[in-house]
Amino acid sequence: MKTKFIIIILIGIVFSGCVGVSSTGIFGTGVSIAFDPRTVGTQMDDSIMQKNLTAKILFKDKKYLLSVKSKVIDGRIFITGKVENPEEKLQLTKLAWETKGARSVRNDVKIKEKFNFKQSAKDILITSQLRTALILNKNIKATNYQIDTYKKKIYVYGIAITFEEKNLVISEAKEILDVEDVIASIILVEDLRIQKD
């Protein structure tokens, strides 16, 4: 039964497409292809890396399907989510580094604690507020950023067109009420290996 479930998930991942999956519209969490400064080839490489990593993580344990998220930008891997113990966090880091093409790995996975509905609701509200602020700011390409909030700490991943845009995103995050910290993993276009001309 476990094998059948994993095979179904892997088939779904494979048939979900390579590049199109990263674009989820203006309210999505993926990087929009229209604004993405990476070449189509780099986007495809990143998408394939992300699918390979997701498959490895699910093969390790299907419970990670909902509890762990990964994002690959220009060969750099970012992992967020929650796990039961520190050993699992180390295993996820190892899996990420073993992914072909990985240039760096940032593991922001947290160790699970007792569920707190009030805290989870607050984190969802913080994420929504920041997403709205980024969409309303005309100087920010909001679709180029992924946002996760955990215990009032905002994790922002994405690609900034300019250094000013990067600072604007961080500034918007810090202005959200009750935010305790902002952890930004924002890559500048000029730092990408290959860009669109």
TAUR-V12428 format. One record per backbone hydrogen bond with DSSP energy under -0.5 kcal/mol. CO is the residue of the C=O (numbers start at 1). NH is the residue of the N-H. E is the energy in kcal/mol with one decimal. If there is no record, write none. Layout:
BEGIN
CO_NH_E, CO_NH_E
END
This chain:
BEGIN
1_5_-2.1, 2_6_-2.1, 3_7_-2.4, 4_8_-2.2, 5_9_-2.2, 6_10_-2.6, 7_11_-2.4, 8_12_-2.1, 9_13_-2.2, 10_14_-2.5, 11_15_-2.5, 12_16_-0.6, 13_16_-0.8, 14_17_-0.9, 19_22_-2.0, 20_23_-1.5, 22_24_-0.7, 25_28_-1.5, 30_32_-0.6, 32_36_-1.1, 37_196_-2.7, 39_43_-2.6, 40_44_-2.6, 41_45_-2.5, 42_46_-2.8, 43_47_-2.5, 44_48_-2.8, 45_49_-2.7, 46_50_-2.6, 47_51_-2.4, 48_52_-2.7, 49_53_-2.7, 50_54_-2.6, 51_55_-2.5, 52_56_-2.2, 53_57_-2.8, 54_58_-2.6, 55_59_-2.4, 56_60_-1.9, 57_61_-2.0, 61_64_-1.8, 62_65_-1.8, 63_66_-0.7, 63_67_-0.8, 64_68_-2.0, 67_82_-2.3, 69_80_-2.7, 71_78_-2.9, 73_76_-2.0, 75_103_-3.3, 75_104_-1.0, 76_73_-2.5, 77_106_-2.9, 78_71_-2.4, 79_108_-3.1, 80_69_-2.8, 81_110_-2.8, 83_112_-4.1, 85_88_-0.7, 85_89_-1.3, 86_90_-2.1, 87_91_-2.2, 88_92_-2.2, 89_93_-1.9, 90_94_-2.3, 91_95_-2.6, 92_96_-2.2, 93_97_-2.3, 94_98_-1.7, 96_99_-1.2, 99_102_-2.0, 104_77_-3.1, 105_107_-0.5, 106_79_-2.7, 106_108_-0.8, 108_81_-0.5, 110_83_-2.4, 115_117_-0.5, 116_120_-2.6, 117_121_-2.6, 118_122_-2.0, 119_123_-2.5, 120_124_-2.2, 121_125_-2.2, 122_126_-2.4, 123_127_-2.3, 124_128_-2.3, 125_129_-2.5, 126_130_-2.3, 127_131_-2.5, 128_132_-2.4, 129_133_-2.3, 130_134_-2.5, 131_135_-2.0, 132_136_-2.3, 133_137_-1.2, 136_138_-0.8, 137_140_-1.7, 140_142_-1.4, 141_144_-2.3, 142_145_-1.5, 143_32_-0.6, 144_159_-1.3, 146_157_-2.6, 148_155_-3.8, 150_153_-1.2, 152_154_-0.5, 152_180_-2.8, 152_181_-1.1, 153_150_-2.5, 154_156_-0.6, 154_183_-3.4, 155_148_-2.4, 156_185_-3.4, 157_146_-3.2, 158_187_-2.8, 160_189_-2.0, 162_166_-1.9, 163_167_-2.2, 164_168_-2.3, 165_169_-2.4, 166_170_-2.1, 167_171_-2.5, 168_172_-2.8, 169_173_-2.1, 170_174_-2.2, 171_175_-1.2, 173_176_-1.1, 176_179_-1.5, 181_154_-2.5, 182_184_-0.7, 183_156_-2.2, 183_185_-0.5, 185_158_-1.6, 185_187_-0.5, 187_160_-2.6, 188_191_-1.7, 189_192_-1.7, 194_39_-0.7
END
